[in-house]
Amino acid sequence: MLPLNHIVEPIGLLLTWQPADERASNRTRRTVAEIRRDPETGVSVFRYLKDAADFEKATAAGFQGFPTFSIAEGESSRGVLDPFLRRLPPRARADFDRYLGQHRLPVPFDHSDFALLGYTGARLPSDGFGLVPVFPEGVSPCDVIVEVAGLRHVFKGDPSSIHPGDAVHFALDPENPVDSDAVAIMWQGQRLGFINRALRSAFVVWLRERTVSAHVERVNGKPERPLVFVRVSVR
């Protein structure tokens, strides 16, 4: 598959978490922390979003913090990216180009580690953590691949009927009983799922001020837990 054409340097990263136990009654992915990079010094600062409703709900669901950073501490600015980069293969490893290809990133990847973390998500199957990029407001052109959130609970059709290349579009969902600013992902007239809560604000701006096109990039996962990823182009 073709690599993403327009990689945008994020101005921040959001740390999300969901219970790793698939038997949990509520596996909603919550935003629990942020990493901001000082534009002048380049120093990255990590802090938990303790005052946010998502953090409270994540704690109620069993969240105990990211292993490297104590919830009791304030902001951290020493080696902030290191524990997240260890979740990725090193750039010098022989199979790094293949890893980039899996995420549809260009080879060579000439962008920062900040962008690498944002575009790959730095996810491991064992702990439920993931990173989401925060893009400059209204930025374009921009290409990004996003996972369809809530697929198992929202989509009423057969996931095997969804194929790479299928067109999708997005719709604001102000009547949504859970989130009034939800952004629905539509496929062949059916609601496929939603945009990750951490990316919603960017999508709302894009849908109002830019031209957004998208198609299914890949479908994988387990039969009982299919995963659908969508390639988004903002112009």
Phi and psi in degrees as GROMACS dihedral restraints (atoms count N, CA, C in turn):
[ dihedral_restraints ]
;  ai    aj    ak    al  type     phi  dphi    fc
    3     4     5     6     1   -72.5    20    10
    4     5     6     7     1   142.8    20    10
    6     7     8     9     1   -72.3    20    10
    7     8     9    10     1   160.5    20    10
    9    10    11    12     1   -63.7    20    10
   10    11    12    13     1   136.8    20    10
   12    13    14    15     1   -85.2    20    10
   13    14    15    16     1   -35.7    20    10
   15    16    17    18     1  -122.6    20    10
   16    17    18    19     1    98.1    20    10
   18    19    20    21     1   -91.6    20    10
   19    20    21    22     1   127.7    20    10
   21    22    23    24     1  -109.8    20    10
   22    23    24    25     1   132.3    20    10
   24    25    26    27     1   -69.1    20    10
   25    26    27    28     1   120.7    20    10
   27    28    29    30     1   -68.0    20    10
   28    29    30    31     1   153.3    20    10
   30    31    32    33     1   -94.7    20    10
   31    32    33    34     1    -8.7    20    10
   33    34    35    36     1  -165.2    20    10
   34    35    36    37     1   170.6    20    10
   36    37    38    39     1  -132.2    20    10
   37    38    39    40     1   137.8    20    10
   39    40    41    42     1  -104.6    20    10
   40    41    42    43     1   131.4    20    10
   42    43    44    45     1   -91.6    20    10
   43    44    45    46     1   121.6    20    10
   45    46    47    48     1  -110.7    20    10
   46    47    48    49     1   159.3    20    10
   48    49    50    51     1  -149.0    20    10
   49    50    51    52     1   142.9    20    10
   51    52    53    54     1  -141.6    20    10
   52    53    54    55     1   151.6    20    10
   54    55    56    57     1   -55.7    20    10
   55    56    57    58     1   131.4    20    10
   57    58    59    60     1   -73.0    20    10
   58    59    60    61     1   -24.0    20    10
   60    61    62    63     1   -74.2    20    10
   61    62    63    64     1   112.3    20    10
   63    64    65    66     1   -68.3    20    10
   64    65    66    67     1    -9.8    20    10
   66    67    68    69     1   -85.7    20    10
   67    68    69    70     1    -6.8    20    10
   69    70    71    72     1   -62.1    20    10
   70    71    72    73     1   142.9    20    10
   72    73    74    75     1   -70.0    20    10
   73    74    75    76     1   -31.1    20    10
   75    76    77    78     1  -129.2    20    10
   76    77    78    79     1   107.6    20    10
   78    79    80    81     1  -110.6    20    10
   79    80    81    82     1    29.5    20    10
   81    82    83    84     1   -59.8    20    10
   82    83    84    85     1   131.8    20    10
   84    85    86    87     1   -78.2    20    10
   85    86    87    88     1   125.5    20    10
   87    88    89    90     1  -113.4    20    10
   88    89    90    91     1   149.1    20    10
   90    91    92    93     1   -88.6    20    10
   91    92    93    94     1   120.3    20    10
   93    94    95    96     1  -116.8    20    10
   94    95    96    97     1   -17.5    20    10
   96    97    98    99     1  -158.6    20    10
   97    98    99   100     1   167.9    20    10
   99   100   101   102     1  -137.2    20    10
  100   101   102   103     1   154.4    20    10
  102   103   104   105     1  -123.3    20    10
  103   104   105   106     1   120.2    20    10
  105   106   107   108     1  -114.0    20    10
  106   107   108   109     1   143.1    20    10
  108   109   110   111     1  -112.7    20    10
  109   110   111   112     1   124.8    20    10
  111   112   113   114     1   -66.1    20    10
  112   113   114   115     1   120.8    20    10
  114   115   116   117     1   -64.5    20    10
  115   116   117   118     1   -21.9    20    10
  117   118   119   120     1   -90.8    20    10
  118   119   120   121     1   -44.8    20    10
  120   121   122   123     1   -95.2    20    10
  121   122   123   124     1   -20.5    20    10
  123   124   125   126     1    79.1    20    10
  124   125   126   127     1     1.8    20    10
  126   127   128   129     1   -74.1    20    10
  127   128   129   130     1   134.1    20    10
  129   130   131   132     1   -96.8    20    10
  130   131   132   133     1   138.3    20    10
  132   133   134   135     1  -123.3    20    10
  133   134   135   136     1   130.1    20    10
  135   136   137   138     1  -105.5    20    10
  136   137   138   139     1   136.5    20    10
  138   139   140   141     1  -151.6    20    10
  139   140   141   142     1   144.0    20    10
  141   142   143   144     1   -77.5    20    10
  142   143   144   145     1   145.5    20    10
  144   145   146   147     1   -93.1    20    10
  145   146   147   148     1    67.5    20    10
  147   148   149   150     1   -65.4    20    10
  148   149   150   151     1   -25.5    20    10
  150   151   152   153     1   -89.0    20    10
  151   152   153   154     1    -2.2    20    10
  153   154   155   156     1   -85.8    20    10
  154   155   156   157     1   148.2    20    10
  156   157   158   159     1   -62.3    20    10
  157   158   159   160     1   -35.6    20    10
  159   160   161   162     1   -60.6    20    10
  160   161   162   163     1   -40.0    20    10
  162   163   164   165     1   -64.0    20    10
  163   164   165   166     1   -43.6    20    10
  165   166   167   168     1   -62.6    20    10
  166   167   168   169     1   -42.6    20    10
  168   169   170   171     1   -69.7    20    10
  169   170   171   172     1   -35.2    20    10
  171   172   173   174     1   -65.6    20    10
  172   173   174   175     1   -42.5    20    10
  174   175   176   177     1   -60.6    20    10
  175   176   177   178     1   -41.8    20    10
  177   178   179   180     1   -64.0    20    10
  178   179   180   181     1   -26.4    20    10
  180   181   182   183     1   -89.6    20    10
  181   182   183   184     1     1.1    20    10
  183   184   185   186     1   114.2    20    10
  184   185   186   187     1     2.9    20    10
  186   187   188   189     1   -65.8    20    10
  187   188   189   190     1   131.2    20    10
  189   190   191   192     1  -124.7    20    10
  190   191   192   193     1    14.5    20    10
  192   193   194   195     1   102.1    20    10
  193   194   195   196     1   159.7    20    10
  195   196   197   198     1   -78.1    20    10
  196   197   198   199     1   135.9    20    10
  198   199   200   201     1   -51.0    20    10
  199   200   201   202     1   -33.4    20    10
  201   202   203   204     1   -80.2    20    10
  202   203   204   205     1   -24.1    20    10
  204   205   206   207     1  -121.4    20    10
  205   206   207   208     1   122.6    20    10
  207   208   209   210     1   -76.0    20    10
  208   209   210   211     1   136.8    20    10
  210   211   212   213     1   -64.1    20    10
  211   212   213   214     1   -30.3    20    10
  213   214   215   216     1   -69.0    20    10
  214   215   216   217     1   -23.5    20    10
  216   217   218   219     1   -80.5    20    10
  217   218   219   220     1   164.9    20    10
  219   220   221   222     1   -85.1    20    10
  220   221   222   223     1  -139.9    20    10
  222   223   224   225     1   -71.1    20    10
  223   224   225   226     1   148.4    20    10
  225   226   227   228     1  -121.1    20    10
  226   227   228   229     1   136.4    20    10
  228   229   230   231     1  -132.6    20    10
  229   230   231   232     1     8.8    20    10
  231   232   233   234     1  -105.2    20    10
  232   233   234   235     1   117.4    20    10
  234   235   236   237     1    57.1    20    10
  235   236   237   238     1    37.9    20    10
  237   238   239   240     1   -61.6    20    10
  238   239   240   241     1   -41.2    20    10
  240   241   242   243     1   -78.2    20    10
  241   242   243   244     1   -20.1    20    10
  243   244   245   246     1   -55.6    20    10
  244   245   246   247     1   -49.1    20    10
  246   247   248   249     1   -65.2    20    10
  247   248   249   250     1   -25.3    20    10
  249   250   251   252     1   -80.9    20    10
  250   251   252   253     1   -37.0    20    10
  252   253   254   255     1   -65.5    20    10
  253   254   255   256     1   -28.2    20    10
  255   256   257   258     1   -68.8    20    10
  256   257   258   259     1   -11.3    20    10
  258   259   260   261     1   -85.3    20    10
  259   260   261   262     1    -4.9    20    10
  261   262   263   264     1  -114.5    20    10
  262   263   264   265     1   155.5    20    10
  264   265   266   267     1   -66.9    20    10
  265   266   267   268     1   143.9    20    10
  267   268   269   270     1   -61.7    20    10
  268   269   270   271     1   150.2    20    10
  270   271   272   273     1   -60.2    20    10
  271   272   273   274     1   -28.8    20    10
  273   274   275   276     1   -81.8    20    10
  274   275   276   277     1    -7.7    20    10
  276   277   278   279     1   -70.4    20    10
  277   278   279   280     1   147.7    20    10
  279   280   281   282     1   -61.1    20    10
  280   281   282   283     1   -31.5    20    10
  282   283   284   285     1   -97.7    20    10
  283   284   285   286     1    16.3    20    10
  285   286   287   288     1   -64.0    20    10
  286   287   288   289     1   -38.0    20    10
  288   289   290   291     1   -61.2    20    10
  289   290   291   292     1   -37.1    20    10
  291   292   293   294     1   -66.7    20    10
  292   293   294   295     1   -37.9    20    10
  294   295   296   297     1   -62.0    20    10
  295   296   297   298     1   -42.9    20    10
  297   298   299   300     1   -59.9    20    10
  298   299   300   301     1   -41.8    20    10
  300   301   302   303     1   -62.0    20    10
  301   302   303   304     1   -35.7    20    10
  303   304   305   306     1   -62.2    20    10
  304   305   306   307     1   -29.8    20    10
  306   307   308   309     1  -101.4    20    10
  307   308   309   310     1    10.7    20    10
  309   310   311   312     1    59.6    20    10
  310   311   312   313     1    36.6    20    10
  312   313   314   315     1   -98.8    20    10
  313   314   315   316     1   147.4    20    10
  315   316   317   318     1   -69.4    20    10
  316   317   318   319     1   150.8    20    10
  318   319   320   321     1  -118.5    20    10
  319   320   321   322     1   124.1    20    10
  321   322   323   324     1   -73.9    20    10
  322   323   324   325     1   159.4    20    10
  324   325   326   327     1   -96.9    20    10
  325   326   327   328     1   103.7    20    10
  327   328   329   330     1   -93.7    20    10
  328   329   330   331     1     8.5    20    10
  330   331   332   333     1   -93.0    20    10
  331   332   333   334     1   175.5    20    10
  333   334   335   336     1   -73.9    20    10
  334   335   336   337     1   166.3    20    10
  336   337   338   339     1   -62.7    20    10
  337   338   339   340     1   -31.1    20    10
  339   340   341   342     1   -59.6    20    10
  340   341   342   343     1   -47.3    20    10
  342   343   344   345     1   -67.4    20    10
  343   344   345   346     1   -39.3    20    10
  345   346   347   348     1   -60.1    20    10
  346   347   348   349     1   -43.4    20    10
  348   349   350   351     1   -66.2    20    10
  349   350   351   352     1   -41.6    20    10
  351   352   353   354     1   -66.7    20    10
  352   353   354   355     1   -40.3    20    10
  354   355   356   357     1   -80.2    20    10
  355   356   357   358     1   -24.8    20    10
  357   358   359   360     1   -93.7    20    10
  358   359   360   361     1   -25.7    20    10
  360   361   362   363     1    85.7    20    10
  361   362   363   364     1   -16.2    20    10
  363   364   365   366     1    50.4    20    10
  364   365   366   367     1    41.4    20    10
  366   367   368   369     1   -88.4    20    10
  367   368   369   370     1   145.8    20    10
  369   370   371   372     1  -120.9    20    10
  370   371   372   373     1   147.5    20    10
  372   373   374   375     1   -71.6    20    10
  373   374   375   376     1    -7.7    20    10
  375   376   377   378     1   -97.4    20    10
  376   377   378   379     1   -16.9    20    10
  378   379   380   381     1  -131.0    20    10
  379   380   381   382     1    -5.2    20    10
  381   382   383   384     1    81.2    20    10
  382   383   384   385     1     2.6    20    10
  384   385   386   387     1   -88.5    20    10
  385   386   387   388     1   151.9    20    10
  387   388   389   390     1  -161.5    20    10
  388   389   390   391     1   153.4    20    10
  390   391   392   393     1  -107.2    20    10
  391   392   393   394     1   145.0    20    10
  393   394   395   396     1  -127.5    20    10
  394   395   396   397     1   131.4    20    10
  396   397   398   399     1   -73.6    20    10
  397   398   399   400     1   145.4    20    10
  399   400   401   402     1  -107.7    20    10
  400   401   402   403     1   113.5    20    10
  402   403   404   405     1   -91.9    20    10
  403   404   405   406     1   155.2    20    10
  405   406   407   408     1   -56.4    20    10
  406   407   408   409     1   143.6    20    10
  408   409   410   411     1   -59.9    20    10
  409   410   411   412     1   128.0    20    10
  411   412   413   414     1    71.0    20    10
  412   413   414   415     1    16.4    20    10
  414   415   416   417     1   -65.4    20    10
  415   416   417   418     1   142.7    20    10
  417   418   419   420     1  -165.9    20    10
  418   419   420   421     1   152.0    20    10
  420   421   422   423     1   -72.2    20    10
  421   422   423   424     1   153.1    20    10
  423   424   425   426     1  -150.9    20    10
  424   425   426   427     1   134.3    20    10
  426   427   428   429     1  -119.9    20    10
  427   428   429   430     1   139.1    20    10
  429   430   431   432     1  -156.2    20    10
  430   431   432   433     1   150.5    20    10
  432   433   434   435     1  -110.1    20    10
  433   434   435   436     1   130.3    20    10
  435   436   437   438     1  -126.3    20    10
  436   437   438   439     1   148.5    20    10
  438   439   440   441     1   -84.1    20    10
  439   440   441   442     1   140.0    20    10
  441   442   443   444     1   -72.4    20    10
  442   443   444   445     1   120.3    20    10
  444   445   446   447     1   -88.6    20    10
  445   446   447   448     1   142.2    20    10
  447   448   449   450     1    75.8    20    10
  448   449   450   451     1    17.0    20    10
  450   451   452   453     1   -54.3    20    10
  451   452   453   454     1   -47.9    20    10
  453   454   455   456     1   -65.3    20    10
  454   455   456   457     1   -28.0    20    10
  456   457   458   459     1   -94.7    20    10
  457   458   459   460     1   -20.5    20    10
  459   460   461   462     1  -103.7    20    10
  460   461   462   463     1   -45.8    20    10
  462   463   464   465     1   -76.1    20    10
  463   464   465   466     1   126.4    20    10
  465   466   467   468     1   -98.4    20    10
  466   467   468   469     1    -4.1    20    10
  468   469   470   471     1   -92.4    20    10
  469   470   471   472     1  -165.6    20    10
  471   472   473   474     1   -93.6    20    10
  472   473   474   475     1   115.0    20    10
  474   475   476   477     1   -58.3    20    10
  475   476   477   478     1   -25.0    20    10
  477   478   479   480     1   -68.3    20    10
  478   479   480   481     1   -12.6    20    10
  480   481   482   483     1   -85.0    20    10
  481   482   483   484     1    -6.3    20    10
  483   484   485   486     1   -90.1    20    10
  484   485   486   487     1   130.1    20    10
  486   487   488   489     1  -130.9    20    10
  487   488   489   490     1   149.9    20    10
  489   490   491   492     1   -55.0    20    10
  490   491   492   493     1   138.1    20    10
  492   493   494   495     1    97.1    20    10
  493   494   495   496     1   -17.7    20    10
  495   496   497   498     1   -62.4    20    10
  496   497   498   499     1   134.1    20    10
  498   499   500   501     1   -73.4    20    10
  499   500   501   502     1   142.7    20    10
  501   502   503   504     1  -132.4    20    10
  502   503   504   505     1   160.4    20    10
  504   505   506   507     1  -140.1    20    10
  505   506   507   508     1   172.8    20    10
  507   508   509   510     1  -118.9    20    10
  508   509   510   511     1   148.5    20    10
  510   511   512   513     1  -142.0    20    10
  511   512   513   514     1   131.6    20    10
  513   514   515   516     1   -65.5    20    10
  514   515   516   517     1   143.7    20    10
  516   517   518   519     1  -128.5    20    10
  517   518   519   520     1    68.2    20    10
  519   520   521   522     1   -66.2    20    10
  520   521   522   523     1   -17.7    20    10
  522   523   524   525     1   -89.5    20    10
  523   524   525   526     1     3.3    20    10
  525   526   527   528     1   -59.7    20    10
  526   527   528   529     1   126.4    20    10
  528   529   530   531     1   -70.2    20    10
  529   530   531   532     1   -17.9    20    10
  531   532   533   534     1   -97.6    20    10
  532   533   534   535     1   -47.9    20    10
  534   535   536   537     1  -134.0    20    10
  535   536   537   538     1   112.6    20    10
  537   538   539   540     1   -69.9    20    10
  538   539   540   541     1   -17.4    20    10
  540   541   542   543     1  -104.2    20    10
  541   542   543   544     1    22.6    20    10
  543   544   545   546     1   -64.6    20    10
  544   545   546   547     1   148.2    20    10
  546   547   548   549     1  -118.7    20    10
  547   548   549   550     1   113.0    20    10
  549   550   551   552     1   -84.2    20    10
  550   551   552   553     1   146.6    20    10
  552   553   554   555     1  -105.1    20    10
  553   554   555   556     1   121.2    20    10
  555   556   557   558     1  -108.8    20    10
  556   557   558   559     1   137.8    20    10
  558   559   560   561     1  -136.8    20    10
  559   560   561   562     1   119.5    20    10
  561   562   563   564     1    48.9    20    10
  562   563   564   565     1    44.7    20    10
  564   565   566   567     1    78.3    20    10
  565   566   567   568     1     1.7    20    10
  567   568   569   570     1  -113.0    20    10
  568   569   570   571     1   149.0    20    10
  570   571   572   573     1   -78.3    20    10
  571   572   573   574     1   116.8    20    10
  573   574   575   576     1   -85.5    20    10
  574   575   576   577     1   -36.5    20    10
  576   577   578   579     1   168.6    20    10
  577   578   579   580     1  -149.7    20    10
  579   580   581   582     1  -137.0    20    10
  580   581   582   583     1   162.0    20    10
  582   583   584   585     1   -73.9    20    10
  583   584   585   586     1   138.1    20    10
  585   586   587   588     1   -45.0    20    10
  586   587   588   589     1   133.0    20    10
  588   589   590   591     1   -53.2    20    10
  589   590   591   592     1   -33.7    20    10
  591   592   593   594     1   -71.8    20    10
  592   593   594   595     1   -17.6    20    10
  594   595   596   597     1  -104.3    20    10
  595   596   597   598     1    -1.8    20    10
  597   598   599   600     1   -60.5    20    10
  598   599   600   601     1   -44.3    20    10
  600   601   602   603     1   -60.5    20    10
  601   602   603   604     1   -39.8    20    10
  603   604   605   606     1   -64.9    20    10
  604   605   606   607     1   -42.0    20    10
  606   607   608   609     1   -66.7    20    10
  607   608   609   610     1   -37.6    20    10
  609   610   611   612     1   -60.1    20    10
  610   611   612   613     1   -43.5    20    10
  612   613   614   615     1   -65.5    20    10
  613   614   615   616     1   -46.1    20    10
  615   616   617   618     1   -59.5    20    10
  616   617   618   619     1   -44.0    20    10
  618   619   620   621     1   -66.8    20    10
  619   620   621   622     1   -27.8    20    10
  621   622   623   624     1   -87.7    20    10
  622   623   624   625     1   -29.6    20    10
  624   625   626   627     1  -120.3    20    10
  625   626   627   628     1    -8.7    20    10
  627   628   629   630     1  -131.1    20    10
  628   629   630   631     1   174.1    20    10
  630   631   632   633     1   -97.9    20    10
  631   632   633   634     1   121.4    20    10
  633   634   635   636     1  -118.4    20    10
  634   635   636   637     1   125.4    20    10
  636   637   638   639     1  -125.4    20    10
  637   638   639   640     1   155.0    20    10
  639   640   641   642     1  -159.9    20    10
  640   641   642   643     1   154.8    20    10
  642   643   644   645     1  -149.3    20    10
  643   644   645   646     1   163.3    20    10
  645   646   647   648     1   -67.5    20    10
  646   647   648   649     1   126.7    20    10
  648   649   650   651     1   -91.2    20    10
  649   650   651   652     1   -46.0    20    10
  651   652   653   654     1  -158.6    20    10
  652   653   654   655     1   156.5    20    10
  654   655   656   657     1  -129.4    20    10
  655   656   657   658     1   121.5    20    10
  657   658   659   660     1  -149.8    20    10
  658   659   660   661     1  -155.5    20    10
  660   661   662   663     1    94.7    20    10
  661   662   663   664     1  -167.8    20    10
  663   664   665   666     1   -96.4    20    10
  664   665   666   667     1   156.3    20    10
  666   667   668   669     1   -55.0    20    10
  667   668   669   670     1   -36.2    20    10
  669   670   671   672     1   -83.7    20    10
  670   671   672   673     1   -11.1    20    10
  672   673   674   675     1  -145.3    20    10
  673   674   675   676     1    70.8    20    10
  675   676   677   678     1   -67.6    20    10
  676   677   678   679     1   150.1    20    10
  678   679   680   681     1  -123.8    20    10
  679   680   681   682     1   132.8    20    10
  681   682   683   684     1  -122.2    20    10
  682   683   684   685     1   130.9    20    10
  684   685   686   687     1  -116.9    20    10
  685   686   687   688     1   139.1    20    10
  687   688   689   690     1  -119.4    20    10
  688   689   690   691     1   132.5    20    10
  690   691   692   693     1   -90.5    20    10
  691   692   693   694     1   125.5    20    10
  693   694   695   696     1  -115.0    20    10
  694   695   696   697     1   132.4    20    10
  696   697   698   699     1  -119.0    20    10
  697   698   699   700     1   125.8    20    10
  699   700   701   702     1  -114.0    20    10
  700   701   702   703     1   126.0    20    10
